[in-house]
Amino acid sequence: MRIAILGTRGIPNQYGGFERLAEQLSCRLAEKGNDVFVYNSHNHIYKEKKWNDVNIIHCFDPEYISGTCGQFIYDLNCILDARKRKFDIILILGYTSSSVWHKLLPAESAVIYNMDGMEWKRAKYSKLTKKFLQYAEKLAVQNSNYFVTDSPAMHTYFQNKYKLPSEYIAYGAEIFTNENEEILKEYNTSKKEYFLLIARMEPENNIETILEGFSISKTNKKFIVVGNTINKFGSYLVKKFSYDKRICFAGPVYDLQKLHTLRKFSHLYFHGHSTGGTNPSLLEAMASKALIVAHDNVFNKLVLENNAFYFTSGFQIKCFVDQQGIENCAEDMINNNFKKIQQTYNWQKITLQYERFMMQCLYTHINERNILHKRYSSE
């Protein structure tokens, strides 16, 4: 199959979850003999036309000039380019801006949307933006026939709201065994002597609640926050918690060995994400055998079940930080989560599911187009 992946800033991953999905899926699909193309922002640090047998197409992305509006122009540029290339499959990761250009999507291609989470619930957006995101979600549903959801909760949501039949395909995580304890020296800490959080600096990730709880704890351990703090909310957090010298804002980290090492040797890993489907950073913490404290919501519980501690308030965070003896059930929790990565959330299995679904969509799409062609020819 000739496959295009749109909707991300590009690969190799320098940003987030959908970029990781594009990275992992494209490589594995290419290994299986498919001709795979990934669209990259022209601002991406990787400038070559090939990456691990994946074709890279660079498109102009004015987001650095015009902010969020630039995403719409970038998606438009990607779609206009895709119209020229006769792809069998176009996989669009997310719907926020690409759904606006649905009429320009090439009719000869089977277009699959990965519907992401409930973007319109994110706290950072204004009421007007949230209404637009709900409209964009509706546009995506109305103007494509093939959909993927990566969480049972999102599958149920789209089924109940739109009667939308979507294919549930989980997200994945890699299993690493190359941790290096020496890396911890870069952060002036050592094994099990720090707490960890890895996230985008957004309100719905409950970073403020987690740090507020930690700040009233009695621990001497460090709290390392990994994530880019250059946005408004990130800057606010850095300023607000500057008084607590135990809290270290480490900035973004993309080196996989460093990330795995930090997760592996943390005393507790805090996961505050509260919106969306299956979150990549949560699966990666499970794959690194971290002991997890997660925000109490349906998305996290569907993944972790009883194999994590849960919080809704800063006071609960304080209790987990100060509590002694939580290690008593830690080994079982860690091992159960790791088994889930091996059995359910692994990229090999997920790639096979995507490839099968793509073939199914392509077969259906070709048949439907042939039927339409015959109908119009007879008229």
PAVO-869147 format. One record per residue (C-alpha): x, y, z. Coordinates in steps of 0.05 Angstrom, whole numbers, plus 5000, padded with zeros to 4 digits. Each point is the difference from the previous one (the first is absolute). Example, Ala and Ser with C-alpha at 12.3 -4.5 7.8 and 13.67 -1.06 7.14 Angstrom:
# PAVO-869147
524649105156
502750694987
//
This chain:
# PAVO-869147
500050005000
502050724988
498750345067
500450725023
499950235073
497750725012
498350415061
506650025038
506050475003
504249434973
505049465015
504649825033
495850215060
501750675031
493350175028
494749525026
495549394996
497650034928
507150124976
502149385038
494349614968
502050254930
507349825014
498749295025
494449834952
503350274937
506549615012
496549355013
495250084941
506050144955
503649395026
494049594979
500850234928
495350594997
501950664967
499250495058
500250765000
499950455062
498750754994
504850435040
499850745017
505450384962
502450235069
501549295023
507349905017
500449394955
500950254928
501349364961
495149674952
500649315030
499949745072
500649255013
496949834932
494450505011
499150554949
499850705031
496150564967
501650705027
494350514996
500050735018
497550115071
498850735022
498249835072
506450335025
497550654968
492549995011
499149535058
494249505001
497250274935
506349754966
497849285013
494250094952
504750254945
504949435013
494449474996
497450334936
507049974969
500649275018
493249834971
501350384935
506549624992
496649345015
495150134943
505749924951
502849345025
494549484991
500349695069
496049375014
499350205073
500350675035
500449945076
498450665034
502250035073
495050465034
494550424968
500750705029
502150384937
500249484945
492449875004
498850724977
503249824933
496049354992
497550204930
507150024975
501949305022
501349564939
493949584983
504249424973
503349895068
496949655060
500450535055
500649745071
499450475060
503249835067
495150395043
504550165059
496650215064
494850525017
504150604980
494450485016
500649825074
507050275008
500250555052
504850444960
494850154947
495150585001
492549874994
500250214927
505749534985
496649435035
493850114958
504249994937
503449355022
493249685010
498250234930
506549724972
498649335034
493149994967
503050174932
504949435005
494449515018
495650244943
505350004945
503749355006
498049275004
505849705038
502050165072
504949755053
499350125075
505749825047
495949935064
493849595017
497250635033
500850404935
497149424960
493850025044
499650764998
499850034923
495249424997
495150325049
500550714973
500349874925
498349264992
506949974970
503149324988
507450095014
505749505002
503149955069
507649964993
504050145063
506250435004
506749675013
506550065038
507049744989
503449575051
507050265016
505549645038
505550514992
499250415063
506350345024
500350225073
505750474983
494950454964
496950185067
506350405017
497850514947
494150145045
503949995066
496249415026
500449255007
495749374997
493250075036
501950685028
495350404956
492950044975
498550104927
494850304953
500550024924
494750424964
498350604958
499050615042
492450034995
494750115055
496349354985
506249615017
499250195074
507350205007
498250585046
496049555046
505649495003
505350525016
495650345051
499349345036
507449864996
501850695025
496449885067
503249325010
505849875048
504349604953
507350174985
499549674933
500250414935
494250074952
502250014926
495150304950
501549824927
496550434948
500850644961
498450615044
500450544947
492550074993
495850455045
497849465048
507049715005
502950685017
494650095053
501849335032
507450155002
498750675033
494949745049
504349445027
506750354997
500150045076
500449245006
507149814984
498249265000
496250104935
504249974937
497150214933
504549604953
497050244934
498349554941
503849344993
499649594936
505849525011
496549335010
505449715045
499750605046
492449975003
500049255014
505450085054
496350565035
493549615001
503449345021
503650285061
494750495025
497049895069
493050164973
497850214931
494250504998
495249994942
494950575002
496949964931
492450055004
497550064929
500949604936
500749264986
505849545017
505750455018
506949834971
504050255059
496049555047
501549384958
507350194997
500250055076
496949315004
505149734951
505750305042
497349655063
498550655037
495450005061
494350454978
495550505035
494650214950
494350494997
493549655016
496149984934
497149494953
505550044948
505649855050
496049465036
498449624937
507549924988
502649925071
494149685036
502349835071
507450064984
501050735020
498550495055
494950544983
499150735019
495150584990
503050515048
506550305023
499049725070
499949294971
506550154964
503150225066
497849355032
503149574945
506550395003
500649955076
496949315009
504549435021
498949294978
496950114931
505449544973
496349415032
495549924938
504750354951
503149384969
493349694981
497550664971
506350114960
500149284973
492650004982
500850654961
506249744964
496149374979
494750454968
505350344958
502649324977
493149714985
495750594980
503650654990
505849774956
501650314933
500649354961
492949815017
497450704988
503450064932
496849354978
493250265022
501050654962
502349644937
494149535001
495150585011
503350404944
499249414952
492849925021
498650744989
503550004933
496149404976
493450315022
501950674969
501849704933
493449614997
495950615018
503450414947
498949464948
492749975017
499450764993
503849984934
495349474972
493950385023
502250654967
502249644937
493149684992
496750685007
//
